[in-house]
Amino acid sequence: MTPTQSNCLRAIAGHWRAYGESPTRTELGRALSITKVSAHLTVRRLERDGLVVTHPGKWRNIELTAAGSASAKEPQ
């Protein structure tokens, strides 16, 4: 897992804890200092790896899987 992917998981988990919903790709990009397109591609990679699930057509659609939650807690 790349540092960006690890940071992305932590940012998603932190946003869920703080706001009770997932971040948008724009918010995720800001949190990671990357573009929203790069954030989108990172989320897609995490989804392929089974660490997050997205729900197409739904706003704020990123959910961590059990494996993603465990990875978000791991230290770097």
OpenMM code with the backbone's topology and positions (N, CA, C; nanometers):
from openmm import Vec3, app, unit

residues = "MET THR PRO THR GLN SER ASN CYS LEU ARG ALA ILE ALA GLY HIS TRP ARG ALA TYR GLY GLU SER PRO THR ARG THR GLU LEU GLY ARG ALA LEU SER ILE THR LYS VAL SER ALA HIS LEU THR VAL ARG ARG LEU GLU ARG ASP GLY LEU VAL VAL THR HIS PRO GLY LYS TRP ARG ASN ILE GLU LEU THR ALA ALA GLY SER ALA SER ALA LYS GLU PRO GLN".split()
positions = [
    Vec3(0.0854, -0.1172, 0.0000),
    Vec3(0.0000, 0.0000, 0.0000),
    Vec3(0.0904, 0.1241, 0.0000),
    Vec3(0.0546, 0.2195, -0.0832),
    Vec3(0.1342, 0.3416, -0.0919),
    Vec3(0.1019, 0.4347, 0.0245),
    Vec3(0.1914, 0.5306, 0.0523),
    Vec3(0.1612, 0.6280, 0.1576),
    Vec3(0.0322, 0.7064, 0.1286),
    Vec3(0.0083, 0.7399, 0.0032),
    Vec3(-0.1142, 0.8125, -0.0314),
    Vec3(-0.2370, 0.7282, -0.0012),
    Vec3(-0.2310, 0.6004, -0.0314),
    Vec3(-0.3445, 0.5125, -0.0025),
    Vec3(-0.3678, 0.5015, 0.1477),
    Vec3(-0.2612, 0.4879, 0.2252),
    Vec3(-0.2739, 0.4818, 0.3718),
    Vec3(-0.3337, 0.6112, 0.4262),
    Vec3(-0.2823, 0.7232, 0.3772),
    Vec3(-0.3344, 0.8530, 0.4211),
    Vec3(-0.4801, 0.8700, 0.3807),
    Vec3(-0.5149, 0.8195, 0.2643),
    Vec3(-0.6530, 0.8274, 0.2170),
    Vec3(-0.7462, 0.7499, 0.3099),
    Vec3(-0.7075, 0.6296, 0.3473),
    Vec3(-0.7900, 0.5508, 0.4396),
    Vec3(-0.8084, 0.6237, 0.5720),
    Vec3(-0.6998, 0.6801, 0.6241),
    Vec3(-0.7095, 0.7538, 0.7505),
    Vec3(-0.7973, 0.8777, 0.7360),
    Vec3(-0.7874, 0.9456, 0.6219),
    Vec3(-0.8705, 1.0646, 0.5989),
    Vec3(-1.0185, 1.0272, 0.5902),
    Vec3(-1.0484, 0.9174, 0.5228),
    Vec3(-1.1879, 0.8716, 0.5131),
    Vec3(-1.2405, 0.8360, 0.6519),
    Vec3(-1.1625, 0.7593, 0.7270),
    Vec3(-1.2046, 0.7195, 0.8621),
    Vec3(-1.2232, 0.8421, 0.9513),
    Vec3(-1.1304, 0.9370, 0.9424),
    Vec3(-1.1403, 1.0585, 1.0236),
    Vec3(-1.2619, 1.1423, 0.9880),
    Vec3(-1.2937, 1.1494, 0.8601),
    Vec3(-1.4106, 1.2269, 0.8171),
    Vec3(-1.5380, 1.1603, 0.8679),
    Vec3(-1.5437, 1.0272, 0.8612),
    Vec3(-1.6603, 0.9554, 0.9140),
    Vec3(-1.6768, 0.9837, 1.0633),
    Vec3(-1.5655, 0.9797, 1.1383),
    Vec3(-1.5737, 1.0056, 1.2831),
    Vec3(-1.6192, 1.1489, 1.3118),
    Vec3(-1.5674, 1.2436, 1.2347),
    Vec3(-1.5966, 1.3845, 1.2607),
    Vec3(-1.7357, 1.4274, 1.2146),
    Vec3(-1.7809, 1.3753, 1.1002),
    Vec3(-1.9041, 1.4263, 1.0394),
    Vec3(-2.0151, 1.3225, 1.0207),
    Vec3(-1.9850, 1.1955, 1.0441),
    Vec3(-2.0872, 1.0928, 1.0286),
    Vec3(-2.1228, 1.0615, 0.8850),
    Vec3(-2.0360, 1.1008, 0.7914),
    Vec3(-2.0567, 1.0721, 0.6498),
    Vec3(-1.9211, 1.0706, 0.5803),
    Vec3(-1.9182, 1.0144, 0.4611),
    Vec3(-1.7909, 1.0074, 0.3905),
    Vec3(-1.7560, 1.1416, 0.3272),
    Vec3(-1.6271, 1.1626, 0.3020),
    Vec3(-1.5883, 1.2862, 0.2341),
    Vec3(-1.6200, 1.2787, 0.0854),
    Vec3(-1.6356, 1.3941, 0.0227),
    Vec3(-1.6444, 1.3978, -0.1231),
    Vec3(-1.5030, 1.3803, -0.1770),
    Vec3(-1.4924, 1.3572, -0.3065),
    Vec3(-1.3587, 1.3451, -0.3663),
    Vec3(-1.2828, 1.4778, -0.3534),
    Vec3(-1.3537, 1.5892, -0.3620),
    Vec3(-1.2901, 1.7198, -0.3474),
    Vec3(-1.2355, 1.7373, -0.2060),
    Vec3(-1.3153, 1.7027, -0.1047),
    Vec3(-1.2698, 1.7129, 0.0342),
    Vec3(-1.1518, 1.6199, 0.0595),
    Vec3(-1.1576, 1.5017, 0.0027),
    Vec3(-1.0491, 1.4055, 0.0184),
    Vec3(-0.9218, 1.4589, -0.0468),
    Vec3(-0.9356, 1.5167, -0.1653),
    Vec3(-0.8208, 1.5753, -0.2327),
    Vec3(-0.7571, 1.6861, -0.1504),
    Vec3(-0.8400, 1.7724, -0.0931),
    Vec3(-0.7885, 1.8805, -0.0085),
    Vec3(-0.7152, 1.8251, 0.1129),
    Vec3(-0.7727, 1.7238, 0.1751),
    Vec3(-0.7111, 1.6645, 0.2938),
    Vec3(-0.5760, 1.6012, 0.2626),
    Vec3(-0.5613, 1.5505, 0.1413),
    Vec3(-0.4384, 1.4806, 0.1018),
    Vec3(-0.3453, 1.5676, 0.0185),
    Vec3(-0.3874, 1.6906, -0.0109),
    Vec3(-0.3105, 1.7815, -0.0971),
    Vec3(-0.2878, 1.7218, -0.2362),
    Vec3(-0.3935, 1.6625, -0.2911),
    Vec3(-0.3909, 1.6102, -0.4270),
    Vec3(-0.5176, 1.6585, -0.4978),
    Vec3(-0.5254, 1.6390, -0.6281),
    Vec3(-0.6449, 1.6812, -0.7013),
    Vec3(-0.7600, 1.5864, -0.6730),
    Vec3(-0.8829, 1.6322, -0.7025),
    Vec3(-0.9983, 1.5446, -0.6816),
    Vec3(-0.9933, 1.4255, -0.7774),
    Vec3(-0.9318, 1.4420, -0.8936),
    Vec3(-0.9167, 1.3298, -0.9872),
    Vec3(-0.8225, 1.2250, -0.9276),
    Vec3(-0.7119, 1.2703, -0.8694),
    Vec3(-0.6196, 1.1764, -0.8038),
    Vec3(-0.6865, 1.1095, -0.6845),
    Vec3(-0.7677, 1.1847, -0.6110),
    Vec3(-0.8414, 1.1266, -0.4986),
    Vec3(-0.9370, 1.0189, -0.5491),
    Vec3(-1.0052, 1.0475, -0.6590),
    Vec3(-1.0975, 0.9506, -0.7178),
    Vec3(-1.0227, 0.8231, -0.7584),
    Vec3(-0.9086, 0.8396, -0.8241),
    Vec3(-0.8303, 0.7234, -0.8670),
    Vec3(-0.7777, 0.6433, -0.7480),
    Vec3(-0.7407, 0.7130, -0.6417),
    Vec3(-0.6942, 0.6450, -0.5209),
    Vec3(-0.8077, 0.5639, -0.4582),
    Vec3(-0.9270, 0.6225, -0.4527),
    Vec3(-1.0433, 0.5510, -0.3986),
    Vec3(-1.0738, 0.4286, -0.4841),
    Vec3(-1.0651, 0.4425, -0.6157),
    Vec3(-1.0901, 0.3279, -0.7042),
    Vec3(-0.9902, 0.2152, -0.6784),
    Vec3(-0.8632, 0.2516, -0.6566),
    Vec3(-0.7614, 0.1500, -0.6268),
    Vec3(-0.7918, 0.0817, -0.4937),
    Vec3(-0.8298, 0.1603, -0.3937),
    Vec3(-0.8649, 0.1027, -0.2635),
    Vec3(-0.9854, 0.0106, -0.2758),
    Vec3(-1.0785, 0.0470, -0.3626),
    Vec3(-1.1958, -0.0378, -0.3845),
    Vec3(-1.1546, -0.1698, -0.4497),
    Vec3(-1.0677, -0.1625, -0.5484),
    Vec3(-1.0187, -0.2864, -0.6133),
    Vec3(-0.9467, -0.3766, -0.5134),
    Vec3(-0.8778, -0.3137, -0.4162),
    Vec3(-0.8055, -0.3903, -0.3147),
    Vec3(-0.8950, -0.4384, -0.2011),
    Vec3(-1.0240, -0.4043, -0.2058),
    Vec3(-1.1187, -0.4498, -0.1043),
    Vec3(-1.1154, -0.3726, 0.0255),
    Vec3(-1.0587, -0.2520, 0.0245),
    Vec3(-1.0474, -0.1737, 0.1471),
    Vec3(-1.1602, -0.0730, 0.1647),
    Vec3(-1.2257, -0.0359, 0.0555),
    Vec3(-1.3426, 0.0505, 0.0620),
    Vec3(-1.4490, -0.0026, -0.0333),
    Vec3(-1.5711, 0.0419, -0.0113),
    Vec3(-1.6833, 0.0123, -0.1003),
    Vec3(-1.7454, 0.1456, -0.1371),
    Vec3(-1.7787, 0.1619, -0.2656),
    Vec3(-1.8495, 0.2823, -0.3072),
    Vec3(-1.9857, 0.2425, -0.3621),
    Vec3(-2.0769, 0.3363, -0.3574),
    Vec3(-2.2122, 0.3139, -0.4045),
    Vec3(-2.2414, 0.4132, -0.5164),
    Vec3(-2.2256, 0.3709, -0.6423),
    Vec3(-2.2467, 0.4625, -0.7551),
    Vec3(-2.3858, 0.5259, -0.7507),
    Vec3(-2.3902, 0.6528, -0.7863),
    Vec3(-2.5170, 0.7253, -0.7893),
    Vec3(-2.5573, 0.7834, -0.6557),
    Vec3(-2.4799, 0.7571, -0.5518),
    Vec3(-2.5093, 0.8078, -0.4182),
    Vec3(-2.4040, 0.9120, -0.3811),
    Vec3(-2.4464, 1.0256, -0.3284),
    Vec3(-2.3564, 1.1310, -0.2858),
    Vec3(-2.2841, 1.0867, -0.1595),
    Vec3(-2.1575, 1.1190, -0.1468),
    Vec3(-2.0756, 1.0809, -0.0309),
    Vec3(-2.0838, 0.9294, -0.0102),
    Vec3(-2.0282, 0.8589, -0.1055),
    Vec3(-2.0556, 0.7157, -0.1176),
    Vec3(-1.9423, 0.6227, -0.0780),
    Vec3(-1.8439, 0.6673, -0.0015),
    Vec3(-1.7298, 0.5826, 0.0331),
    Vec3(-1.7492, 0.5234, 0.1722),
    Vec3(-1.7393, 0.3916, 0.1814),
    Vec3(-1.7449, 0.3235, 0.3110),
    Vec3(-1.6218, 0.2360, 0.3261),
    Vec3(-1.5646, 0.2342, 0.4442),
    Vec3(-1.4521, 0.1454, 0.4712),
    Vec3(-1.5032, 0.0041, 0.4955),
    Vec3(-1.4314, -0.0938, 0.4445),
    Vec3(-1.4615, -0.2330, 0.4771),
    Vec3(-1.3920, -0.2649, 0.6092),
    Vec3(-1.4112, -0.3847, 0.6607),
    Vec3(-1.3424, -0.4245, 0.7837),
    Vec3(-1.1912, -0.4181, 0.7636),
    Vec3(-1.1447, -0.4647, 0.6477),
    Vec3(-1.0007, -0.4606, 0.6183),
    Vec3(-0.9530, -0.3168, 0.6076),
    Vec3(-1.0344, -0.2302, 0.5481),
    Vec3(-0.9987, -0.0886, 0.5368),
    Vec3(-0.9929, -0.0207, 0.6708),
    Vec3(-1.0852, -0.0546, 0.7597),
    Vec3(-1.0849, 0.0037, 0.8939),
    Vec3(-0.9599, -0.0383, 0.9697),
    Vec3(-0.9232, -0.1651, 0.9560),
    Vec3(-0.8021, -0.2145, 1.0226),
    Vec3(-0.6772, -0.1456, 0.9666),
    Vec3(-0.6728, -0.1278, 0.8358),
    Vec3(-0.5588, -0.0623, 0.7721),
    Vec3(-0.5498, 0.0844, 0.8100),
    Vec3(-0.6631, 0.1481, 0.8286),
    Vec3(-0.6642, 0.2903, 0.8654),
    Vec3(-0.6065, 0.3125, 1.0041),
    Vec3(-0.6106, 0.2106, 1.0889),
    Vec3(-0.5596, 0.2217, 1.2258),
    Vec3(-0.4123, 0.1879, 1.2369),
    Vec3(-0.3558, 0.1222, 1.1351),
    Vec3(-0.2158, 0.0810, 1.1408),
    Vec3(-0.1238, 0.2025, 1.1344),
    Vec3(-0.0201, 0.2039, 1.2167),
    Vec3(0.0768, 0.3142, 1.2068),
    Vec3(0.1576, 0.3027, 1.0788),
    Vec3(0.2126, 0.4160, 1.0333),
    Vec3(0.2929, 0.4142, 0.9106),
    Vec3(0.4247, 0.3475, 0.9342),
] * unit.nanometer
topology = app.Topology()
chain = topology.addChain("A")
for resn in residues:
    res = topology.addResidue(resn, chain)
    for name in ("N", "CA", "C"):
        topology.addAtom(name, app.Element.getBySymbol(name[0]), res)
